Amino acid sequence: RRDHQESVVKNMTFESRIDAPRNIEILSVERYTGTVRWKSPISIDAITHFRIQLFKVGTNESILDFKLSSKHLSYEFTNLTQGTAYRLLMTSIGHVHGHTTLSIPKVVEFHTRIYNFRRPESCIHVSFE
C-alpha cells in the first residue's frame, strides 16, 4: 500500500517590469531654460505616464516633481537658475495586473549657462589689427 502524499502549495510571485524612457538627451540649455527629449520605452503597453523629478546637484532640494502623459516625449524646463547644475530623474509609470508599477529611474545631469554681459569679448567676436 502506498502512503498518501500531499503536495505542498508554493507561492510564486511574478514581477512585471516596466522599462524606463530611452535615449534621454538634453537638447538645449540656456541661462533659465532647458529642453529634454526622450524616446518611449521598448515595451509601452502598460505605460500611462512619465514622472519627472528635478533636483539641484549637491542637495536633495526638489525643484520639480510631476507626471506627464506617456504621449509626451519632450519637456521644456523654465525658471531655472543660471550657472546651476541639475539632476533629472525620469521614471515610467504604468499599471500591470491592476497595480501601479514604476521603472527604475534614469538619471541625467545638466548645467545651465552663465552669461556675463559686462565683458564684450563674451558677447561678440573682437579682433584687433
Summary of the structure (lengths in Angstrom):
residues: 129
radius of gyration: 23.6
end to end distance: 110.8
largest distance: 110.8
contacts: 304
relative contact order: 0.24
helix: 2%
strand: 45%
